[in-house]
Amino acid sequence: NNINSNTINLSSSYNPNLMHANLYIDDAYIANSKINNIFQLSQCELDINLNNDTAYTFLIWRDTVNNNDGQLLLMTDIKDFPNVKFDIVDSMLMNFKDNVWIVDVDDFIEVDSNRIHLDNFRLEGSNAKLIVDGNYSKSPDDTITADIQNIDLKLIKPFIPEKISPNGTINGNITHTSNNNKPVIYANVEVDSIGINDIVVGDIFLNSNYDNSNNMIIVSSLLTKPNGHDTILSLDGNYYPYDNNSINGNVDIQNIELKTFNSLTNNFLQDLNGSIHGNIDISNNLSEPIAVGNLNLDDIKFSIGFTNTSYHFSNTIDFTPQSIIINNFKLYDTNDNYFDVRGTISHNYWKDFEVNLNSSLSDFTILNNQGYSGNIIHGKTILSGDINAQGDFKDLEVNADLRTNSGTNVTLELTTNKTASEKSFVNFVAPYTDNTKPTETKAKSNGSFSIDANAAIDNFTQININLPYSMGDMSINGNGNIKYTQEKNGNYNLIGDYVVASGSFNFNFQNFVRRNFTISNGGTIIFNGDPMNATLDLQA
């Protein structure tokens, strides 16, 4: 979080009958990095006058970023302190997201050492109301009820991640009381047309009651498609606040349509489609929950934007008390070649996850972004081989043994905005020997996984290199074995030899000298750490 302000003025004065204090803040903002939101106050002023046993408080604020402003004039009676009474002297006005909210002058709040009393406290908007009435305390004789009418979920937008915009309207009532000094909540709430980023998911119905004989809270909830038809999922169960906060419930998922979440994938996943259904029992206590059941993923389809690849699958994921089981999970590309994943993800009550996954792929397309579109590597890549992942999420080891297949055609962009005339010198490097020390390339630390991958490249794989400084381009075919390693600190190496079978080199110097060369068989490209410092030994 970051808090900043251009101006903060604090002044005060005192005489035997009156004490006055004033706080003025100008152009202040609070940036919340966790949700990527900013609360900005172009003006905020707090003025307090204390006269004998009465304090008069005037507050005014304006938030220019979220279009919020308001004012409040409050009289506080403290003559029976610690019992305090707050009276609204003038109507409290709040403009929130172009909606005007008013607290009436007849409303008041009383606070003493044991309870808070609100007498029909009303907050009213254009078509919305929040009415709170009753006593809040630990006594079982006291209850307080909130009556909610047409409250728009957009009101919580400043407090959640910036890219998420909630939709929906809340109606219902919530009652709070106590039993053995523990809170008891009764609720009957409906959320109409709930959704995210203007995509409507459906309607939520929530009901909770307290069973005194068994000391448990009974919860029943339902998510349906709009207008209350066709159940999407239901959640029913019991919560035992006096028995180690234990739970005993069931989640029945009948049909979650994944296209609803397309706007949340940040363009990494595109054209997400398919549905999920399943049934999961939840038990134990809230700090150590146990989930047993399964999720069925039906006809899931999606595309990955930056690789321009599309995939589809159908599968079942099983949940046991201490693990998630993935059995024969097959992800298919557009040619119905598959990437098979199997294994388990174990956990200790949904903490301390441990991964043990094995996978194999056969003629599987992982890259299909033909044409330079800002990517350093582009083209088409088809792979076969095996990939294994083991360890916990903070120390994951990924090992791969891969080989390229026919049809692989990859372009490596080494281009810059400069031209060859701007290069002031040419470096000649010594030939590679076994005594040459590999150099590491440093990258930003991922702090969670390491990679050890071997790739066998065959003669049917074409590699294209667009050279820096506008010096031309090279296309080669050949074979070799390349090893890629990446440590948890982010450092990575590319090591191995690539032997050229055939190729061409189109040389260009300032569009003044242009020559086309045929690259002879037997040349080599040797990687010894940094992929940008490869040693080329070619004849043309």
Secondary structure, DSSP 8 states (H G I E B T S, - for coil): -EEEEEEEEEEEEEETTEEEEEEEEEEEEEEETTTTEEEEEEEEEEEEEEETTEEEEEEEEEETTTTEEEEEEEEEE-TTTTSEEEEEEEEEEEEETTEEEEE-TT-EEEE-SSEEEEEEEEEE-SS-EEEEEEEEES-TT--EEEEEEEEEGGGGGGGS-TT--EEEEEEEEEEEEEETTEEEEEEEEEEEEEEETTEEEEEEEEEEEEETTTTEEEEEEEEEEGGGEEEEEEEEEEEETTTTTEEEEEEEEEEEEGGGGGGGSTTTEEEEEEEEEEEEEEEEETTEEEEEEEEEEEEEEEEETTTTEEEEEEEEEEEETTEEEEEEEEEE-TTS-EEEEEEEEE-SSSSS-EEEEEEEEEEEEEEEE-S-SS-SEEEEEEEEEEEEEEEETTSEEEEEEEEE-TT-EEEEE---S--GGG-----------TT-----B-----SSEEEEEEEEE-TT-EEEEE-GGG-EEEEEEEEEEEEEEE-TTS-EEEEEEEEEEEEEEEEEETTTEEEEEEE-TT-EEEEEE-GGG-EEE---
